[in-house]
Structures are given as structure tokens and as C-alpha cells.
Amino acid sequence: MTRQFELSTLGVRAGQARSQFNEHSEALYLTSSFVFDNAAQAASRFTGGGDGFVYSRFTNPTVSMFQDRLAALEGAEACVATASGMSAILATSMALLKAGDHVVCSNAVFGATVQLYATILSRFGLETTFVSPTRIDEWQRAVRPGTRLLFLETPSNPLGEVADIAAVAAVAKKAGALLAVDNALCTPALQRPLEFGADLIIHSATKYLDGQGRVLGGAILGPKGPVMDGVFGFLRTAGPSLSPFNAWVILKGMETLELRMLAQSERALELARWLEGQQKVARVHYPGLESHPQHALAKRQQRAGGALVSFDVKGGKEAAWKVIDSTKLISITGNLGDVKTTITHPATTTHGRITPEARAAAGITDGLVRVAVGLEAVDDLKLDLDRGLS
Ligand SMILES: Cc1ncc(COP(=O)(O)O)c(C=O)c1O
């Protein structure tokens, strides 16, 4: 299906491949391998000949439908699915980089992404410099002759800092490096990084693409060269592939993606405005608020603010934990991207493994609370938070 269709149409239609039974809903192909007509066909398929499937570590018809639908939504030439968002970042790095290469990474990316570059890939000769996502001068200064990849997440989790994709893409281009953007928080329903000059998109499909907190998944998108010749080659050999069952769940989740992202963003904005008026709240971090330092950029780059709202409670950890522990409706859980609203204390959970100095540098205070807004009525969410704030 080509790009002349609107996003809503692509979300429910793109990528579907019907079997001989002409099923209306996408089929789930739970099979590890595929049968060949004869030995010659098997030999040909193993060397990439013909269109048929071989083995589900390589790909599978349900996984292909997921890949094609997401590629259509992002406007990307190619998409490869992975077992999780982290394996998408790992596969991209393992496939496209080598020992001695240098990476420039935003310091406001998901905690495990920092760990991956700083403590795991560093053991394989990859050096990473971390920079502020919003300081273009830091990106420029960090680049050097061996720089091959620039990596960012926008808006960031949990503080919602917005990086200027086009400006960082210009730095990458000048350096002859690739820019990869983790688009898990906005999804193509709100932001399409390739349109701003990014080379690659990373997804944790576990988040909003599934949308109901059921399964793990990930993806890498971009031009055929790096994605198919590079990342796909690594994946079929190393194996962190997406299971067909998970692909099917996410594929069906994507049918409501645009509706959910817009509705959850609307609720998040209303909640953020309400939080700004609360006495016990020192500061609210949400790109959709006029008070947000990159509000104008967010408006240019994103269709809406997204569903993640963070706020600093006066009184530090004790006060933040009181807000969390006083909730009766909102779920205390680390995940985000669900239609059920979730609440976390980043300093002692997602960012608990980094040093207090690094946390402070990243702006994650002991009083910070993160709410990933779902689809409940905003008045019910306000009541639930008000108990710990009053
Ligand atoms: C922005 C972002 N990227 C990547 C990941 C990792 O995804 P996964 O848990 O699917 O491995 C997460 C997980 O929370 C995330 O929030």
C-alpha cells in the first residue's frame, strides 16, 4: 500500500497479506519453519532466492505484515522487527558499527540504552559520548572522524525534553554518520522522524504500538541498505527476532494507534494543566504546555504532546512516594504506553541504577513522579492524584 493513503487508513489496512482462505482479519502464522516443494527450491530459498518464507528466525508472514504496516506508517522503505525495543538498538549497533567506531548519544535516553552503550558495547571497542539532547553545540563538539552513529530519543523519558531532529540530522550528515531516533514515545501517529532528516527509526513496540501492555516487540526502520543488508543480516544470524504471536498482537494494536495517541495526549495535556495549578507541585514537565522550554519545537515536530507527564513534588522522595502510594486507580508499574494509566518514581526505579550525580545531571530529582496517561476519564485521574497532593 503506497503513501497516498492517510495515516488512519494505513493503520488498519497497510501490510495485510491474505492467505488462500481470504480471511478478513490478519492471520496468525504460528510456525517455526516453512515447507519447500523440492530440494532445489529449498537450496534457492536459503540463498535468498524467490519470495517464500524459510524459517521464523528470518521472517514469518505475520511478522512481515507487522513490518510492512509500520513501514507504511513511518514512510520508511524498509522495516525489520525484533524481540524487544532493546534488541532493536542492539541489532542496529551490532550490524552497522565495528570496534573503534564512535557513537554520540543523548544523555536523556531510556536507562537501559545508556547501560547498553556505556557498559556493554564499550567492552567490544565501541566508544560513546553522551550529550544533552537539546544542546546542538554539544552534538557538534562531540563528533569526531570515527563517529558513525548519533542516537536520540524525543521527547525524552521521563522529562519530556524535545530534541531538534532536523538540527541533529544536519550534524550527522556533515559528519558522514547516521542519525537514529527512538520514536517509541510519539510513534508515527504523532511524529515521523524521517521527514526531519533522521536516517533510522527505532521502536519499542512494547509501548504504544501494542498499546495495551501485553507483549514485547521492537523494530528498526529506514532505507533498504542499512536495514535489509545490515540489520536483517545480523538478526537472521544472531536471532533476537519477533515472535509471530507478538507481531500479531501488535499488528492489531496498531489499528487503534492514531485514536489512542490523540486521545491519550489530550488527557495528558488536561492533567498537566491541572498539575501546574497544584500547590504541592514545584514543576510539570510536558512538551504540550506553554511553560515547557521546547514547546515551540514540539509544536513543529509533533502532532500532539504525547501521553507522558512528569512532575516534581515539593518535599522530595517522601512526598513523591506519598503521591504514588495514595493512588487507588492508577497502576504502580514501570511500563508505559498502556491504555491503563501508570505511575512510577524514576529516581528509585528506572533510573535507580545510575549514580545520584548522573541522576542530578539528567534533572531526575528525588521528588519526580512520572505518569503515563491512559484512557481513563481525566477527572478520575485527578481525584486519584489529589489524594497524595492535598
Ligand atoms: C523510549 C524507549 N526506548 C526503548 C525501550 C526499550 O524497549 P523494550 O522494553 O521493548 O526492550 C523503552 C522501554 O521502556 C523505552 O521507553
PDBQT file of the ligand as one rigid body, heavy atoms in Angstrom, charges set to zero:
ROOT
HETATM    1  C1  LIG A 401      11.936   5.096  24.771  1.00  0.00    +0.000 C 
HETATM    2  C2  LIG A 401      12.234   3.658  24.996  1.00  0.00    +0.000 A 
HETATM    3  N1  LIG A 401      13.052   3.015  24.152  1.00  0.00    +0.000 NA
HETATM    4  C3  LIG A 401      13.333   1.703  24.316  1.00  0.00    +0.000 A 
HETATM    5  C4  LIG A 401      12.809   0.970  25.363  1.00  0.00    +0.000 A 
HETATM    6  C5  LIG A 401      13.143  -0.482  25.495  1.00  0.00    +0.000 C 
HETATM    7  O1  LIG A 401      12.087  -1.244  24.998  1.00  0.00    +0.000 OA
HETATM    8  P1  LIG A 401      11.784  -2.761  25.399  1.00  0.00    +0.000 P 
HETATM    9  O2  LIG A 401      11.352  -2.764  26.828  1.00  0.00    +0.000 OA
HETATM   10  O3  LIG A 401      10.735  -3.165  24.422  1.00  0.00    +0.000 OA
HETATM   11  O4  LIG A 401      13.059  -3.530  25.217  1.00  0.00    +0.000 OA
HETATM   12  C6  LIG A 401      11.946   1.605  26.256  1.00  0.00    +0.000 A 
HETATM   13  C7  LIG A 401      11.356   0.831  27.385  1.00  0.00    +0.000 C 
HETATM   14  O5  LIG A 401      10.736   1.360  28.276  1.00  0.00    +0.000 OA
HETATM   15  C8  LIG A 401      11.653   2.991  26.088  1.00  0.00    +0.000 A 
HETATM   16  O6  LIG A 401      10.837   3.649  26.932  1.00  0.00    +0.000 OA
ENDROOT
TORSDOF 0
